[in-house]
Amino acid sequence: MSQSYNRGLVEDFGRWKEFRAGMWAWIFHKFTGWILVGYLFTHIAVLSTAIQGPESYTTTLQSLEGIFVVRILEIGLLSTAVFHILNGTRLLLVDLGIGLGSQDKSFYASLVLTGAIVVASVPTFLAGLGGGV
């Protein structure tokens, strides 16, 4: 006879308050991974315009570079990729037994470092858009 475990309601959204840094790291890592997979399809779609010729590809890139929303999405992509890389490195080190006692601190450090890199990169992404920043 098997025993059952009461996992609670799936719809119990009030449980997010009980999450610790490890759970948030796991959620953010999965979320950023799915965003990167979704971006891969967009990236392939833009690259596929090169099949029609170099002029078509150049026109597509120039038109996308001039759209403010695309620049903001690029900043979001940068933050997603940087966090995913830093958190993945943190997970690799934890799996190797390095930093087991300071997982919370390393997660927060990856968030802060991601924020610092993104903030430092914003002027570069917005440069040349409507006269530059």
DSSP file (Angstrom, degrees, kcal/mol; ACC not computed):
  #  RESIDUE AA STRUCTURE BP1 BP2  ACC     N-H-->O    O-->H-N    N-H-->O    O-->H-N    TCO  KAPPA ALPHA  PHI   PSI    X-CA   Y-CA   Z-CA
    1    1 A M              0   0    0      0, 0.0     2,-0.3     0, 0.0     0, 0.0   0.000 360.0 360.0 360.0 131.3    0.0    0.0    0.0
    2    2 A S        -     0   0    0      1,-0.0     2,-0.3     0, 0.0     0, 0.0  -0.608 360.0-132.3 -91.7 149.9    1.4    3.4   -1.0
    3    3 A Q        -     0   0    0     -2,-0.3     2,-0.3     2,-0.0    -1,-0.0  -0.746  17.6-139.3 -96.9 146.8    1.4    6.4    1.2
    4    4 A S        -     0   0    0     -2,-0.3     2,-0.5     2,-0.0     0, 0.0  -0.806   5.5-144.8-107.4 151.1    0.3    9.7   -0.2
    5    5 A Y        -     0   0    0     -2,-0.3     2,-1.0     3,-0.0     3,-0.0  -0.956  15.8-130.8-115.3 127.8    1.9   13.0    0.5
    6    6 A N        +     0   0    0     -2,-0.5     3,-0.1     1,-0.2    -2,-0.0  -0.670  26.0 178.8 -80.1 104.9   -0.3   16.2    0.8
    7    7 A R        -     0   0    0     -2,-1.0    -1,-0.2     1,-0.3     2,-0.0   0.480  38.5-125.5 -86.4  -2.2    1.5   18.6   -1.4
    8    8 A G        -     0   0    0      3,-0.0     2,-0.3    -3,-0.0    -1,-0.3  -0.213  46.3 -36.8  84.6-180.0   -1.1   21.3   -0.8
    9    9 A L    >   -     0   0    0      1,-0.1     3,-1.2    -3,-0.1    -3,-0.0  -0.580  41.0-144.9 -79.4 137.7   -3.0   23.3   -3.3
   10   10 A V  T 3  S+     0   0    0     -2,-0.3    -1,-0.1     1,-0.2    -2,-0.0   0.835 102.7  57.4 -66.3 -32.0   -1.3   24.2   -6.6
   11   11 A E  T 3  S+     0   0    0      1,-0.1     2,-2.0     2,-0.0    -1,-0.2   0.364  72.3 115.2 -81.9   5.8   -3.3   27.5   -6.5
   12   12 A D    X   +     0   0    0     -3,-1.2     3,-1.3     1,-0.2    -1,-0.1  -0.531  33.4 166.3 -79.9  82.3   -2.0   28.4   -3.1
   13   13 A F  G >   +     0   0    0     -2,-2.0     3,-1.1     1,-0.3    -1,-0.2   0.580  61.0  78.9 -76.1  -8.7   -0.1   31.5   -4.2
   14   14 A G  G >  S+     0   0    0      1,-0.2     3,-1.0     2,-0.1    -1,-0.3   0.608  74.9  78.1 -72.9 -10.3    0.4   32.7   -0.7
   15   15 A R  G X   +     0   0    0     -3,-1.3     3,-1.9     1,-0.2     4,-0.4   0.622  67.9  85.2 -75.4 -11.6    3.2   30.3   -0.2
   16   16 A W  G X  S+     0   0    0     -3,-1.1     3,-1.1     1,-0.3    -1,-0.2   0.770  79.5  66.4 -61.8 -23.7    5.7   32.5   -2.1
   17   17 A K  G <  S+     0   0    0     -3,-1.0    -1,-0.3     1,-0.2    -2,-0.2   0.742  96.6  55.7 -68.3 -21.4    6.3   34.3    1.1
   18   18 A E  G <  S+     0   0    0     -3,-1.9    -1,-0.2    -4,-0.2    -2,-0.2   0.559  82.5 114.2 -86.3  -9.0    7.9   31.2    2.5
   19   19 A F    <   -     0   0    0     -3,-1.1     2,-0.2    -4,-0.4    -3,-0.0  -0.349  52.0-154.8 -67.1 141.2   10.4   30.9   -0.3
   20   20 A R     >  -     0   0    0     -2,-0.0     4,-2.0     1,-0.0     3,-0.4  -0.458  38.8 -84.6-103.3-177.8   14.1   31.3    0.5
   21   21 A A  H  > S+     0   0    0      1,-0.2     4,-2.7     2,-0.2     5,-0.2   0.855 125.7  57.4 -59.6 -37.3   16.9   32.4   -1.7
   22   22 A G  H  > S+     0   0    0      1,-0.2     4,-2.0     2,-0.2    -1,-0.2   0.888 107.7  46.6 -63.1 -39.2   17.5   28.9   -3.1
   23   23 A M  H  > S+     0   0    0     -3,-0.4     4,-2.6     2,-0.2    -1,-0.2   0.906 113.0  48.8 -69.7 -41.3   13.9   28.7   -4.3
   24   24 A W  H  X S+     0   0    0     -4,-2.0     4,-2.9     2,-0.2     5,-0.2   0.892 110.1  52.6 -65.0 -38.0   14.0   32.1   -5.9
   25   25 A A  H  X S+     0   0    0     -4,-2.7     4,-2.3    -5,-0.2    -1,-0.2   0.914 110.9  47.2 -61.9 -42.1   17.3   31.2   -7.5
   26   26 A W  H  X S+     0   0    0     -4,-2.0     4,-2.3     2,-0.2    -2,-0.2   0.924 113.8  47.2 -64.8 -45.3   15.8   28.1   -9.0
   27   27 A I  H  X S+     0   0    0     -4,-2.6     4,-2.6     1,-0.2    -2,-0.2   0.937 114.7  45.8 -62.6 -47.9   12.7   30.0  -10.2
   28   28 A F  H  X S+     0   0    0     -4,-2.9     4,-2.9     1,-0.2     5,-0.2   0.878 111.8  52.4 -64.4 -37.5   14.7   32.8  -11.8
   29   29 A H  H  X S+     0   0    0     -4,-2.3     4,-1.9    -5,-0.2    -1,-0.2   0.926 112.8  43.5 -66.0 -43.9   17.1   30.3  -13.4
   30   30 A K  H  X S+     0   0    0     -4,-2.3     4,-2.1     2,-0.2    -2,-0.2   0.919 115.2  49.9 -65.2 -42.8   14.3   28.3  -15.0
   31   31 A F  H  X S+     0   0    0     -4,-2.6     4,-2.0     1,-0.2    -2,-0.2   0.932 112.3  45.9 -62.4 -47.5   12.5   31.5  -16.1
   32   32 A T  H  X S+     0   0    0     -4,-2.9     4,-2.2     1,-0.2    -1,-0.2   0.852 109.7  56.3 -66.8 -32.7   15.6   33.0  -17.6
   33   33 A G  H  X S+     0   0    0     -4,-1.9     4,-2.0    -5,-0.2    -1,-0.2   0.919 108.3  46.6 -62.6 -43.4   16.3   29.7  -19.4
   34   34 A W  H  X S+     0   0    0     -4,-2.1     4,-2.3     2,-0.2    -2,-0.2   0.868 110.4  53.1 -67.7 -36.1   12.9   29.7  -21.0
   35   35 A I  H  X S+     0   0    0     -4,-2.0     4,-2.4     2,-0.2    -1,-0.2   0.917 109.2  49.3 -63.9 -41.6   13.3   33.4  -22.1
   36   36 A L  H  X S+     0   0    0     -4,-2.2     4,-1.7     2,-0.2    -2,-0.2   0.873 109.7  51.0 -66.5 -36.6   16.7   32.5  -23.7
   37   37 A V  H  X S+     0   0    0     -4,-2.0     4,-1.0     2,-0.2    -1,-0.2   0.918 111.0  49.0 -65.1 -42.2   15.1   29.6  -25.5
   38   38 A G  H  X S+     0   0    0     -4,-2.3     4,-1.3     1,-0.2     3,-0.4   0.891 108.9  52.9 -63.1 -39.5   12.3   31.9  -26.8
   39   39 A Y  H  X S+     0   0    0     -4,-2.4     4,-3.0     1,-0.2    -1,-0.2   0.851  98.3  65.9 -64.7 -32.8   14.9   34.4  -27.9
   40   40 A L  H  X S+     0   0    0     -4,-1.7     4,-2.3     1,-0.2    -1,-0.2   0.896 100.8  49.2 -55.7 -41.4   16.7   31.7  -29.9
   41   41 A F  H  X S+     0   0    0     -4,-1.0     4,-2.0    -3,-0.4    -1,-0.2   0.890 111.7  48.4 -66.8 -39.2   13.7   31.4  -32.2
   42   42 A T  H  X S+     0   0    0     -4,-1.3     4,-2.2     2,-0.2    -2,-0.2   0.916 111.1  51.4 -64.3 -42.6   13.6   35.2  -32.7
   43   43 A H  H  X S+     0   0    0     -4,-3.0     4,-2.5     1,-0.2    -2,-0.2   0.909 109.9  48.5 -61.2 -44.0   17.3   35.2  -33.4
   44   44 A I  H  X S+     0   0    0     -4,-2.3     4,-1.9    -5,-0.2    -1,-0.2   0.882 109.0  54.3 -64.8 -37.9   16.9   32.5  -36.0
   45   45 A A  H  < S+     0   0    0     -4,-2.0     4,-0.4     2,-0.2    -2,-0.2   0.908 111.1  44.7 -63.3 -41.4   14.1   34.4  -37.6
   46   46 A V  H >< S+     0   0    0     -4,-2.2     3,-1.3     1,-0.2     4,-0.2   0.915 113.5  50.1 -69.0 -42.0   16.2   37.5  -38.0
   47   47 A L  H >< S+     0   0    0     -4,-2.5     3,-1.8     1,-0.3     4,-0.2   0.815  99.1  67.1 -65.5 -28.7   19.2   35.6  -39.2
   48   48 A S  G >< S+     0   0    0     -4,-1.9     3,-1.3     1,-0.3     4,-0.4   0.681  83.2  73.8 -68.3 -15.4   17.0   33.8  -41.8
   49   49 A T  G X  S+     0   0    0     -3,-1.3     3,-0.8    -4,-0.4     4,-0.3   0.709  82.0  71.6 -68.7 -17.1   16.5   37.1  -43.6
   50   50 A A  G X  S+     0   0    0     -3,-1.8     3,-1.0     1,-0.2    -1,-0.3   0.724  82.6  70.7 -68.7 -20.4   20.1   36.7  -44.8
   51   51 A I  G <  S+     0   0    0     -3,-1.3    -1,-0.2     1,-0.3    -2,-0.2   0.858  94.0  54.6 -62.9 -34.1   18.8   33.9  -47.1
   52   52 A Q  G <  S-     0   0    0     -3,-0.8    -1,-0.3    -4,-0.4    -2,-0.2   0.602 128.8 -78.0 -76.4 -11.0   17.1   36.5  -49.2
   53   53 A G    <>  -     0   0    0     -3,-1.0     4,-1.8    -4,-0.3    -1,-0.3  -0.482  42.8 -80.0 130.3 160.7   20.4   38.4  -49.6
   54   54 A P  H  > S+     0   0    0      0, 0.0     4,-2.6     0, 0.0     5,-0.2   0.823 123.5  57.4 -63.4 -32.2   22.7   40.7  -47.7
   55   55 A E  H  > S+     0   0    0      2,-0.2     4,-2.5     1,-0.2     5,-0.2   0.910 106.5  48.8 -66.0 -40.7   20.6   43.8  -48.5
   56   56 A S  H  > S+     0   0    0      2,-0.2     4,-2.2    -3,-0.2    -1,-0.2   0.910 112.7  47.7 -64.4 -42.3   17.6   42.2  -46.9
   57   57 A Y  H  X S+     0   0    0     -4,-1.8     4,-2.5    -8,-0.3    -2,-0.2   0.928 113.0  47.9 -64.8 -45.6   19.5   41.3  -43.8
   58   58 A T  H  X S+     0   0    0     -4,-2.6     4,-2.6     1,-0.2     5,-0.2   0.909 111.7  50.2 -63.0 -42.6   21.1   44.7  -43.5
   59   59 A T  H  X S+     0   0    0     -4,-2.5     4,-2.2     2,-0.2    -1,-0.2   0.905 110.4  50.5 -61.9 -41.9   17.7   46.4  -44.0
   60   60 A T  H  X S+     0   0    0     -4,-2.2     4,-2.1     2,-0.2    -2,-0.2   0.936 112.7  45.5 -62.5 -47.3   16.2   44.2  -41.3
   61   61 A L  H  X S+     0   0    0     -4,-2.5     4,-2.4     1,-0.2    -2,-0.2   0.914 112.9  50.0 -64.6 -42.6   18.9   45.0  -38.8
   62   62 A Q  H  X S+     0   0    0     -4,-2.6     4,-0.9     1,-0.2    -1,-0.2   0.879 111.3  48.9 -64.8 -36.8   18.9   48.7  -39.5
   63   63 A S  H  < S+     0   0    0     -4,-2.2     3,-0.3    -5,-0.2    -1,-0.2   0.885 112.8  47.5 -70.9 -36.4   15.1   48.9  -39.0
   64   64 A L  H >< S+     0   0    0     -4,-2.1     3,-1.3     1,-0.2    -2,-0.2   0.862 106.5  57.7 -70.9 -35.0   15.2   46.9  -35.8
   65   65 A E  H 3< S+     0   0    0     -4,-2.4    -1,-0.2     1,-0.3    -2,-0.2   0.757 101.3  57.4 -66.8 -23.1   18.1   49.1  -34.4
   66   66 A G  T 3< S+     0   0    0     -4,-0.9     2,-0.6    -3,-0.3    -1,-0.3   0.479  85.2  94.1 -86.6  -2.0   16.0   52.2  -34.8
   67   67 A I    <>  -     0   0    0     -3,-1.3     4,-1.6    -4,-0.2     3,-0.3  -0.816  64.0-151.9 -97.8 123.9   13.1   51.0  -32.6
   68   68 A F  H  > S+     0   0    0     -2,-0.6     4,-2.1     1,-0.2     5,-0.2   0.879  95.5  55.7 -60.9 -40.6   13.2   52.1  -29.0
   69   69 A V  H  > S+     0   0    0      1,-0.2     4,-2.5     2,-0.2    -1,-0.2   0.871 104.7  53.5 -62.3 -36.7   11.3   49.0  -27.7
   70   70 A V  H  > S+     0   0    0     -3,-0.3     4,-2.1     2,-0.2    -1,-0.2   0.897 106.9  52.0 -65.3 -39.1   13.8   46.7  -29.4
   71   71 A R  H  X S+     0   0    0     -4,-1.6     4,-1.7     2,-0.2    -2,-0.2   0.907 110.2  48.2 -62.6 -41.1   16.6   48.5  -27.6
   72   72 A I  H  X S+     0   0    0     -4,-2.1     4,-2.1     1,-0.2    -2,-0.2   0.908 110.4  51.5 -65.2 -41.5   14.8   48.0  -24.3
   73   73 A L  H  X S+     0   0    0     -4,-2.5     4,-2.4     1,-0.2    -1,-0.2   0.852 106.5  54.9 -63.9 -33.7   14.3   44.3  -25.1
   74   74 A E  H  X S+     0   0    0     -4,-2.1     4,-2.4     2,-0.2    -1,-0.2   0.887 106.8  50.3 -65.5 -38.2   18.0   44.0  -25.8
   75   75 A I  H  X S+     0   0    0     -4,-1.7     4,-2.4     2,-0.2    -2,-0.2   0.906 110.9  49.5 -64.7 -41.0   18.7   45.4  -22.3
   76   76 A G  H  X S+     0   0    0     -4,-2.1     4,-2.3     2,-0.2    -2,-0.2   0.885 109.8  51.4 -63.2 -38.9   16.3   42.8  -21.0
   77   77 A L  H  X S+     0   0    0     -4,-2.4     4,-2.8     2,-0.2     5,-0.2   0.906 109.1  50.9 -64.7 -40.9   18.1   40.1  -23.0
   78   78 A L  H  X S+     0   0    0     -4,-2.4     4,-2.9     2,-0.2     5,-0.3   0.940 111.5  46.8 -60.6 -47.1   21.4   41.2  -21.6
   79   79 A S  H  X S+     0   0    0     -4,-2.4     4,-2.2     1,-0.2     5,-0.2   0.890 113.5  49.6 -64.0 -37.7   20.1   41.1  -18.0
   80   80 A T  H  X S+     0   0    0     -4,-2.3     4,-2.3     2,-0.2    -2,-0.2   0.940 114.3  43.6 -64.4 -47.7   18.6   37.7  -18.6
   81   81 A A  H  X S+     0   0    0     -4,-2.8     4,-2.5     2,-0.2    -2,-0.2   0.915 114.4  49.2 -66.7 -43.4   21.7   36.2  -20.1
   82   82 A V  H  X S+     0   0    0     -4,-2.9     4,-2.8    -5,-0.2     5,-0.2   0.936 113.9  45.5 -63.9 -45.8   24.1   37.7  -17.5
   83   83 A F  H  X S+     0   0    0     -4,-2.2     4,-3.1    -5,-0.3     5,-0.3   0.932 112.8  50.8 -63.0 -42.9   22.0   36.4  -14.6
   84   84 A H  H  X S+     0   0    0     -4,-2.3     4,-2.0    -5,-0.2    -1,-0.2   0.899 113.2  45.9 -62.6 -40.4   21.6   33.0  -16.2
   85   85 A I  H  X S+     0   0    0     -4,-2.5     4,-2.3     2,-0.2    -1,-0.2   0.943 115.8  44.7 -66.5 -48.1   25.3   32.7  -16.7
   86   86 A L  H  X S+     0   0    0     -4,-2.8     4,-2.2     1,-0.2    -2,-0.2   0.913 116.3  45.5 -65.2 -42.3   26.2   34.0  -13.2
   87   87 A N  H  X S+     0   0    0     -4,-3.1     4,-2.5    -5,-0.2    -1,-0.2   0.875 111.8  52.7 -69.6 -35.8   23.6   31.8  -11.5
   88   88 A G  H  X S+     0   0    0     -4,-2.0     4,-2.2    -5,-0.3    -2,-0.2   0.894 109.6  48.8 -64.1 -39.6   24.7   28.8  -13.6
   89   89 A T  H  X S+     0   0    0     -4,-2.3     4,-2.4     2,-0.2    -2,-0.2   0.900 110.6  51.4 -64.3 -41.1   28.3   29.3  -12.6
   90   90 A R  H  X S+     0   0    0     -4,-2.2     4,-2.3     1,-0.2    -2,-0.2   0.914 110.4  48.7 -61.2 -43.0   27.1   29.5   -9.0
   91   91 A L  H  X S+     0   0    0     -4,-2.5     4,-2.5     2,-0.2    -2,-0.2   0.883 109.5  52.5 -65.6 -38.1   25.2   26.3   -9.4
   92   92 A L  H  X S+     0   0    0     -4,-2.2     4,-1.5     2,-0.2    -2,-0.2   0.924 110.4  47.5 -62.4 -44.2   28.2   24.6  -10.9
   93   93 A L  H  <>S+     0   0    0     -4,-2.4     5,-3.0     1,-0.2     4,-0.3   0.894 111.6  50.3 -65.4 -39.1   30.4   25.7   -8.0
   94   94 A V  H ><5S+     0   0    0     -4,-2.3     3,-1.4     1,-0.2    -1,-0.2   0.912 108.4  52.6 -64.2 -41.8   27.8   24.5   -5.5
   95   95 A D  H 3<5S+     0   0    0     -4,-2.5    -1,-0.2     1,-0.3    -2,-0.2   0.813 107.6  52.4 -63.6 -29.3   27.6   21.1   -7.3
   96   96 A L  T 3<5S-     0   0    0     -4,-1.5    -1,-0.3     2,-0.2    -2,-0.2   0.489 123.9-107.1 -83.6  -2.9   31.4   20.8   -7.0
   97   97 A G  T X 5S+     0   0    0     -3,-1.4     2,-0.6    -4,-0.3     3,-0.5   0.561  77.2 133.2  91.3   9.6   31.1   21.5   -3.3
   98   98 A I  T 3 <S+     0   0    0     -5,-3.0    -1,-0.3     1,-0.2    -2,-0.2  -0.836  75.0   3.0 -97.1 123.8   32.5   25.0   -3.4
   99   99 A G  T >  S+     0   0    0     -2,-0.6     3,-0.8    -3,-0.1    -1,-0.2   0.777  75.3 148.0  78.6  27.7   30.5   27.6   -1.4
  100  100 A L  G X  S+     0   0    0     -3,-0.5     3,-0.7     1,-0.2    -2,-0.1   0.867  73.5  49.5 -61.7 -35.3   27.9   25.3    0.0
  101  101 A G  G 3  S+     0   0    0      1,-0.2    -1,-0.2     2,-0.1     3,-0.2   0.610 112.6  46.5 -80.8 -11.4   27.6   27.4    3.2
  102  102 A S  G <>  +     0   0    0     -3,-0.8     4,-2.2     1,-0.1    -1,-0.2  -0.153  65.8 126.8-124.8  40.4   27.1   30.7    1.4
  103  103 A Q  H <> S+     0   0    0     -3,-0.7     4,-2.1     2,-0.2     5,-0.2   0.895  76.3  51.5 -65.0 -39.5   24.6   29.9   -1.3
  104  104 A D  H  > S+     0   0    0      1,-0.2     4,-2.5     2,-0.2     5,-0.2   0.941 111.4  47.1 -62.6 -46.3   22.3   32.7   -0.3
  105  105 A K  H  > S+     0   0    0      1,-0.2     4,-2.4     2,-0.2    -1,-0.2   0.893 111.9  49.9 -63.6 -39.8   25.1   35.3   -0.4
  106  106 A S  H  X S+     0   0    0     -4,-2.2     4,-2.0     2,-0.2    -1,-0.2   0.856 110.0  51.4 -70.0 -32.4   26.3   34.0   -3.8
  107  107 A F  H  X S+     0   0    0     -4,-2.1     4,-1.9     2,-0.2    -2,-0.2   0.943 112.4  45.2 -66.0 -46.9   22.8   34.3   -5.2
  108  108 A Y  H  X S+     0   0    0     -4,-2.5     4,-2.5     1,-0.2    -2,-0.2   0.873 111.3  54.0 -64.3 -35.6   22.4   37.8   -3.9
  109  109 A A  H  X S+     0   0    0     -4,-2.4     4,-2.8     1,-0.2     5,-0.2   0.888 106.5  51.6 -64.4 -38.8   25.9   38.6   -5.3
  110  110 A S  H  X S+     0   0    0     -4,-2.0     4,-2.0     2,-0.2    -1,-0.2   0.873 110.5  49.2 -67.2 -34.6   24.8   37.3   -8.7
  111  111 A L  H  X S+     0   0    0     -4,-1.9     4,-2.4     2,-0.2    -2,-0.2   0.929 113.7  45.2 -66.7 -44.7   21.8   39.6   -8.6
  112  112 A V  H  X S+     0   0    0     -4,-2.5     4,-2.5     2,-0.2    -2,-0.2   0.920 113.8  48.9 -65.9 -43.7   23.8   42.6   -7.6
  113  113 A L  H  X S+     0   0    0     -4,-2.8     4,-2.4     2,-0.2    -1,-0.2   0.887 110.4  51.6 -64.6 -38.5   26.5   41.9  -10.2
  114  114 A T  H  X S+     0   0    0     -4,-2.0     4,-2.5    -5,-0.2     5,-0.2   0.938 110.9  48.4 -60.8 -46.5   23.8   41.4  -12.9
  115  115 A G  H  X S+     0   0    0     -4,-2.4     4,-2.6     1,-0.2     5,-0.2   0.901 111.4  49.6 -60.5 -42.0   22.3   44.8  -12.0
  116  116 A A  H  X S+     0   0    0     -4,-2.5     4,-2.2     2,-0.2    -1,-0.2   0.912 112.2  47.3 -65.5 -42.5   25.7   46.5  -12.0
  117  117 A I  H  X S+     0   0    0     -4,-2.4     4,-1.2     2,-0.2    -2,-0.2   0.913 114.4  46.9 -65.0 -42.5   26.6   45.1  -15.5
  118  118 A V  H  X S+     0   0    0     -4,-2.5     4,-1.3     2,-0.2     3,-0.3   0.929 112.3  48.8 -67.4 -44.9   23.2   46.0  -16.9
  119  119 A V  H  < S+     0   0    0     -4,-2.6     3,-0.4     1,-0.2    -1,-0.2   0.899 112.2  49.5 -62.3 -39.8   23.2   49.5  -15.5
  120  120 A A  H  < S+     0   0    0     -4,-2.2     4,-0.3    -5,-0.2    -1,-0.2   0.768 113.0  48.3 -68.8 -24.2   26.7   50.1  -16.8
  121  121 A S  H  X S+     0   0    0     -4,-1.2     4,-1.9    -3,-0.3     3,-0.5   0.623  85.8  87.2 -92.3 -14.9   25.6   48.8  -20.3
  122  122 A V  H  X S+     0   0    0     -4,-1.3     4,-2.2    -3,-0.4     5,-0.2   0.899  86.3  52.8 -56.3 -45.9   22.5   50.8  -20.7
  123  123 A P  H  > S+     0   0    0      0, 0.0     4,-0.9     0, 0.0    10,-0.3   0.876 108.6  51.9 -59.4 -34.7   24.2   53.9  -22.3
  124  124 A T  H  4 S+     0   0    0     -3,-0.5     3,-0.4    -4,-0.3    -2,-0.2   0.909 111.0  46.7 -66.0 -41.7   25.9   51.6  -24.8
  125  125 A F  H  < S+     0   0    0     -4,-1.9    -1,-0.2     1,-0.2    -3,-0.1   0.850 117.0  43.0 -69.3 -33.7   22.5   50.1  -25.8
  126  126 A L  H >< S+     0   0    0     -4,-2.2     3,-1.5    -5,-0.2     6,-0.2   0.514  87.0 115.9 -92.3  -4.0   20.8   53.4  -26.1
  127  127 A A  T 3< S+     0   0    0     -4,-0.9     3,-0.1    -3,-0.4     5,-0.1  -0.389  78.8  19.7 -66.1 140.1   23.6   55.2  -27.9
  128  128 A G  T 3  S+     0   0    0      1,-0.2     2,-0.8    -2,-0.1     3,-0.3   0.478  90.8 123.3  81.7   2.3   22.8   56.4  -31.4
  129  129 A L  S X  S-     0   0    0     -3,-1.5     3,-0.6     1,-0.2    -1,-0.2  -0.846  93.6 -22.6 -99.5 105.9   19.1   56.2  -30.8
  130  130 A G  T 3  S-     0   0    0     -2,-0.8    -1,-0.2     1,-0.2    -3,-0.0   0.885 138.0 -33.0  64.7  40.0   17.5   59.6  -31.5
  131  131 A G  T 3  S-     0   0    0     -3,-0.3    -1,-0.2     2,-0.0    -4,-0.1   0.323 105.9 -94.5  99.1  -8.2   20.8   61.5  -31.0
  132  132 A G    <         0   0    0     -3,-0.6    -5,-0.2    -6,-0.2    -6,-0.0  -0.082 360.0 360.0  90.9 169.4   22.2   59.3  -28.3
  133  133 A V              0   0    0    -10,-0.3    -1,-0.1    -9,-0.0    -6,-0.1   0.320 360.0 360.0-120.4 360.0   22.3   59.3  -24.5
